Amino acid sequence: MSDVHVLGDGCAAMMLASRANELNGHTLSIVHPEGAPLPRDHMLGFWATPDLEFAAQQARHAWPNWSIITEAGEAVLSSKSHPYHVMHKMHFLEHARAQAEEHGVRFIDQAQHDNTGADIVFDSRPPRAPANAMLQHFVGLEVEVDKPVFDSNTAILMDFRVDQSHGMHFMYVLPFSSTCALIESTMFSTTKMPREYYTEAIETYLFNHHNATVKNVVREEAGVIPMGRLSLHDPSIPGLGANGGAIRPASGYTFAFIHQQIQNGLNGHHHGKSLAFKRPHKRVDVWMDSVLLAVLRHWPHQGPILFGRMARSLSGEEFIRFMSGQAGWRLRFKVMMAMPKLPFIRGVSKMMFSRPRKVVS
């Protein structure tokens, strides 16, 4: 019987812990790191593909339609079989912990881990980003507004009709009813903005594009997701989750890829391989994302054009496959053909001649 320890107790660690009954011949301990910040709630978004049915059962809301809006117009995509879902992170963690405890998982602190000779250790603590890395940073407000203005059947993944002077900026709008929605002011850039920038952008957006004002703020969430090439939290310990390369480099989309990573590791384990968790992204997709990030870093004004064209060129099911890492060459080529060519040629050039930066510790 091998003793497996996972450092960190976030989504990846808890998702694995909830499936500890599948770790034949292993016991599992989840290690709460010394000095780790208290967990904060935020919404986890995903399309309800068959492998994520377990998460869909815990979702707060689902939308059969989603849209991307630019100054040039709106692209609305749909999927009745795989709608877009969101769930509360804290609800997911609590549910996963309850399952883990049923499977006999131990929950220990850093000192107990240090005094125990674990046979296998995985590290799910946050990865380290290079200096001046591209970041996805956001502040979200769940608000009640003064009049019915939202379409509760359509999630807005990106609305670019906001200030673009500090980097690529969009609103992510999840309407729970005609008068209640989570609205996140989201940016892709190397520098975070003061909290007031995001909250004022949300209020301006509501007034300008929905002719509505905030009546009540139900809750607030915020986050920063590093993008691009990231380094292990500790190079001597194999990673899991975001620390194991699960973050989609150019979108920050992570939850579905954590599941893929864990599922692939368990599949290998069931076929007699040593327990291991590899980056769930294909090399070609990582390369395409790296080019896109180079474009967004140097020419952020191209962002609305690129995402708008991609959305208009794909069906709902194609969009889901591309975002979930299930694209084949035909779909990748379709996305590439929809893009303006000059920015991507310049992006490849920038990526090839840029030098790696020292990792921030």
C-alpha positions as a printed Julia matrix, in Angstrom:
361×3 Matrix{Float64}:
   0.0    0.0     0.0
   1.54   3.33   -1.12
   0.92   6.56    0.79
   0.13   9.48   -1.56
   0.24  13.08   -0.33
  -1.13  16.05   -2.29
   0.14  19.49   -1.26
  -2.68  22.03   -1.42
  -6.42  21.62   -0.95
  -7.94  23.49   -3.9
 -10.01  22.22   -6.82
  -7.48  19.76   -8.25
  -6.57  18.18   -4.91
 -10.2   17.88   -3.87
 -11.3   16.5    -7.22
  -8.71  13.74   -6.88
  -9.67  13.19   -3.23
 -13.32  12.74   -4.2
 -12.2    9.81   -6.37
  -9.81   8.23   -3.87
 -11.79   4.98   -4.06
 -10.32   4.55   -7.55
  -6.72   4.69   -6.27
  -6.3    0.96   -5.84
  -3.31   0.14   -3.64
  -2.9    3.74   -2.47
  -3.96   5.76    0.54
  -4.41   9.49    0.08
  -3.69  12.48    2.32
  -4.52  16.1     1.46
  -2.03  18.56    2.95
  -3.08  22.08    3.93
   0.06  24.18    3.3
   1.41  26.38    6.07
   0.4   30.0     5.52
  -2.05  29.2     2.73
  -4.71  31.91    2.29
  -8.3   31.16    3.19
 -10.27  29.88    0.19
 -12.47  32.44   -1.53
 -15.63  31.64   -3.4
 -16.0   32.33   -7.09
 -17.9   30.82   -9.99
 -16.47  27.91  -11.98
 -17.71  27.79  -15.57
 -17.83  24.79  -17.92
 -19.84  23.22  -20.7
 -21.76  20.18  -19.51
 -20.11  17.55  -21.68
 -20.8   13.93  -20.6
 -17.57  13.68  -18.57
 -18.59  16.71  -16.47
 -22.05  15.48  -15.55
 -20.9   15.18  -11.92
 -20.26  18.94  -11.9
 -23.45  19.81  -13.77
 -25.4   18.2   -10.94
 -23.91  20.8    -8.57
 -24.37  23.8   -10.86
 -26.22  26.92   -9.83
 -27.43  27.82  -13.32
 -27.15  26.75  -16.95
 -27.53  28.59  -20.27
 -28.28  26.92  -23.61
 -26.92  30.02  -25.39
 -23.78  32.1   -24.99
 -22.52  35.1   -26.9
 -19.47  37.17  -27.75
 -20.16  40.85  -28.44
 -17.91  43.41  -30.14
 -18.5   46.83  -31.62
 -19.03  45.01  -34.94
 -21.94  42.91  -33.65
 -22.95  39.88  -31.59
 -22.3   36.19  -32.22
 -24.73  33.9   -30.38
 -23.89  30.19  -30.11
 -26.06  27.42  -28.72
 -26.03  23.84  -27.49
 -29.1   22.14  -26.04
 -27.11  18.98  -25.27
 -24.08  20.71  -23.7
 -25.22  24.01  -22.13
 -22.85  26.34  -20.33
 -22.96  25.85  -16.53
 -21.53  27.58  -13.49
 -21.19  26.39   -9.91
 -19.82  27.93   -6.75
 -16.25  26.86   -6.03
 -16.93  26.54   -2.3
 -19.93  24.3    -2.94
 -17.78  22.06   -5.14
 -15.0   21.88   -2.52
 -17.43  21.03    0.27
 -19.11  18.33   -1.8
 -15.75  16.85   -2.84
 -14.51  16.84    0.77
 -17.6   14.96    1.92
 -16.97  12.31   -0.75
 -13.29  12.16    0.17
 -14.04  11.57    3.82
 -16.34   8.7     2.84
 -13.37   7.2     0.96
 -11.07   7.47    3.99
  -8.93  10.38    2.78
  -6.86  12.02    5.53
  -6.67  15.81    5.86
  -3.44  16.93    7.51
  -1.37  20.09    7.94
   2.13  20.85    6.64
   3.84  19.8     9.89
   2.21  16.37    9.8
   3.28  15.97    6.17
   6.86  16.98    6.98
   7.02  14.32    9.7
   5.58  11.58    7.49
   7.5    9.7     4.87
   5.02   9.73    1.98
   5.76   7.33   -0.86
   4.4    9.66   -3.57
   3.89  13.45   -3.43
   2.07  15.72   -5.87
   2.01  19.51   -5.6
  -1.22  21.37   -6.41
  -0.11  24.71   -4.99
  -0.2   27.62   -7.47
   2.44  27.56  -10.22
   5.02  30.3   -10.58
   4.63  32.81  -13.39
   7.48  34.56  -15.21
   8.14  38.21  -14.49
   5.86  40.42  -16.58
   3.62  37.45  -17.4
   0.28  37.95  -19.07
  -2.49  37.75  -16.48
  -6.23  37.3   -16.6
  -7.49  39.49  -13.76
 -11.02  40.34  -12.8
 -13.44  41.7   -10.23
 -17.0   40.42  -10.34
 -20.16  41.75   -8.72
 -23.34  39.75   -8.39
 -25.9   42.52   -8.65
 -29.6   43.18   -8.59
 -30.55  45.97  -10.99
 -33.48  48.35  -11.06
 -35.31  46.87  -14.06
 -35.56  43.56  -16.0
 -32.79  43.78  -18.61
 -31.03  40.4   -18.69
 -31.78  37.36  -20.86
 -31.53  34.44  -18.42
 -31.17  31.99  -21.35
 -27.95  33.55  -22.66
 -24.6   33.91  -20.92
 -22.34  36.63  -22.3
 -18.82  35.2   -22.3
 -17.24  38.37  -23.65
 -18.67  41.84  -24.27
 -15.86  44.05  -25.55
 -17.86  47.3   -25.6
 -15.83  48.7   -22.7
 -12.61  50.68  -22.19
  -9.71  49.05  -24.06
  -6.98  51.56  -23.14
  -5.22  49.4   -20.5
  -5.26  46.03  -22.25
  -7.85  43.65  -23.63
 -10.96  44.2   -21.53
 -14.41  42.6   -21.59
 -17.46  41.94  -19.46
 -18.44  38.39  -18.53
 -22.16  38.38  -17.74
 -24.0   35.47  -16.14
 -27.71  36.34  -15.81
 -29.5   34.29  -13.16
 -32.77  36.14  -13.8
 -33.96  39.22  -15.68
 -32.8   41.43  -12.78
 -29.9   39.49  -11.21
 -26.53  38.68  -12.78
 -22.88  38.13  -11.99
 -20.9   40.69  -14.0
 -17.13  40.37  -14.13
 -14.89  43.12  -15.46
 -12.08  41.02  -16.93
  -8.74  42.04  -18.43
  -5.85  40.3   -20.18
  -2.7   42.32  -19.48
   0.51  42.25  -17.47
  -0.69  44.67  -14.78
  -3.65  44.56  -12.41
  -5.81  47.64  -12.01
  -7.17  49.2    -8.8
 -10.42  47.6    -7.6
 -12.33  50.8    -8.4
 -11.43  50.5   -12.08
 -13.32  47.2   -12.4
 -16.34  48.2   -10.3
 -16.75  51.53  -12.08
 -16.44  49.74  -15.42
 -19.29  47.43  -14.4
 -21.53  50.35  -13.42
 -20.73  52.22  -16.65
 -21.37  49.09  -18.72
 -24.77  48.54  -17.1
 -25.78  52.15  -17.72
 -24.45  52.38  -21.29
 -25.6   49.02  -22.65
 -28.54  47.99  -20.45
 -29.85  51.36  -19.28
 -29.81  49.95  -15.75
 -28.31  50.83  -12.38
 -27.25  48.66   -9.45
 -29.91  48.37   -6.76
 -28.02  45.89   -4.57
 -24.64  44.11   -4.57
 -25.23  40.53   -3.43
 -21.58  39.47   -3.32
 -18.16  40.16   -4.85
 -15.43  37.96   -6.24
 -11.98  38.64   -7.66
  -9.08  36.68   -9.06
  -5.83  36.62  -11.0
  -4.96  33.75  -13.35
  -1.43  33.6   -14.81
  -1.36  32.78  -18.51
   1.2   31.28  -20.83
   4.2   29.19  -19.81
   4.29  28.61  -16.05
   6.82  26.88  -13.8
   6.25  24.29  -11.1
   5.73  25.65   -7.6
   8.59  23.36   -6.52
  10.64  21.85   -9.38
  11.43  18.79   -7.27
   7.76  17.76   -6.9
   5.49  16.72   -9.81
   2.52  19.04  -10.25
  -1.22  18.57  -10.28
  -3.97  20.86  -11.55
  -2.87  24.39  -12.44
   0.59  23.51  -11.11
   0.62  20.57  -13.5
  -0.16  22.64  -16.6
  -3.96  22.37  -16.52
  -4.62  26.08  -17.19
  -5.46  26.65  -20.87
  -2.65  29.12  -21.7
  -4.64  31.73  -23.64
  -8.07  31.54  -22.0
  -7.53  30.63  -18.36
 -10.16  27.89  -18.83
  -9.13  25.31  -16.23
 -11.83  23.26  -14.53
 -12.53  20.92  -17.46
  -8.81  20.4   -18.0
  -8.21  19.51  -14.35
 -10.82  16.8   -14.79
  -9.15  15.58  -18.01
  -5.77  15.48  -16.29
  -7.07  13.47  -13.34
  -9.11  11.15  -15.56
  -6.09  10.44  -17.76
  -3.94   9.74  -14.69
  -6.53   7.36  -13.24
  -6.94   5.61  -16.6
  -3.2    4.97  -16.72
  -3.23   3.76  -13.11
  -6.08   1.34  -13.87
  -3.96  -0.09  -16.72
  -1.04  -0.83  -14.44
   1.01   2.35  -14.88
   2.51   4.34  -12.03
   0.24   7.12  -10.79
   1.17  10.29  -12.68
  -0.57  13.42  -13.97
   0.52  15.06  -17.22
  -0.34  18.37  -18.85
  -3.72  17.78  -20.53
  -3.14  20.07  -23.53
  -1.89  19.02  -26.95
   1.36  20.64  -28.07
  -0.22  22.25  -31.12
  -2.91  23.86  -28.96
  -0.28  25.21  -26.57
   1.62  26.65  -29.55
  -1.51  28.28  -30.98
  -2.3   29.75  -27.56
   1.25  31.08  -27.26
   0.89  32.92  -30.57
  -2.45  34.38  -29.47
  -0.94  35.56  -26.18
   1.9   37.25  -28.07
  -0.67  39.11  -30.16
  -2.7   40.13  -27.1
   0.44  41.31  -25.28
   1.73  43.54  -28.06
  -1.47  44.45  -29.92
  -4.34  44.11  -27.4
  -6.71  46.08  -29.66
  -6.76  43.0   -31.9
  -8.38  40.91  -29.13
 -12.02  41.83  -29.83
 -11.48  41.22  -33.55
  -9.91  37.8   -32.99
 -12.46  36.46  -30.52
 -15.35  37.94  -32.48
 -14.22  36.31  -35.72
 -13.67  32.95  -34.03
 -17.18  32.99  -32.53
 -18.8   33.94  -35.83
 -16.98  31.14  -37.68
 -17.98  28.24  -35.4
 -21.11  26.4   -34.38
 -21.87  25.96  -30.69
 -20.59  22.37  -30.66
 -17.4   23.37  -32.53
 -16.8   26.19  -30.06
 -17.13  23.76  -27.14
 -14.71  21.27  -28.71
 -12.14  23.98  -29.4
 -12.35  25.49  -25.91
 -12.28  22.05  -24.26
  -9.15  20.84  -26.06
 -11.05  18.35  -28.25
 -10.36  20.03  -31.59
  -9.05  18.06  -34.53
  -6.96  19.49  -37.35
 -10.02  20.37  -39.43
 -11.45  22.5   -36.61
  -8.09  24.1   -35.81
  -7.69  25.01  -39.48
 -11.2   26.51  -39.5
 -10.27  28.73  -36.54
  -6.99  29.78  -38.14
  -8.67  30.66  -41.43
 -11.16  32.9   -39.58
  -8.37  34.99  -38.08
  -6.73  38.07  -39.62
  -3.39  36.8   -40.88
  -1.02  39.74  -40.3
  -1.41  39.9   -36.48
  -0.68  36.18  -36.21
   2.38  36.39  -38.45
   3.64  39.21  -36.23
   2.72  37.17  -33.14
   4.78  34.19  -34.33
   7.71  36.53  -34.93
   7.43  38.05  -31.45
   7.15  34.64  -29.83
  10.17  33.24  -31.65
  12.48  36.12  -30.77
  11.33  36.85  -27.21
  13.58  35.64  -24.43
  12.31  33.73  -21.39
  12.12  35.87  -18.26
  13.18  34.9   -14.76
  10.42  33.21  -12.8
   8.89  35.21   -9.94
   9.26  33.32   -6.67
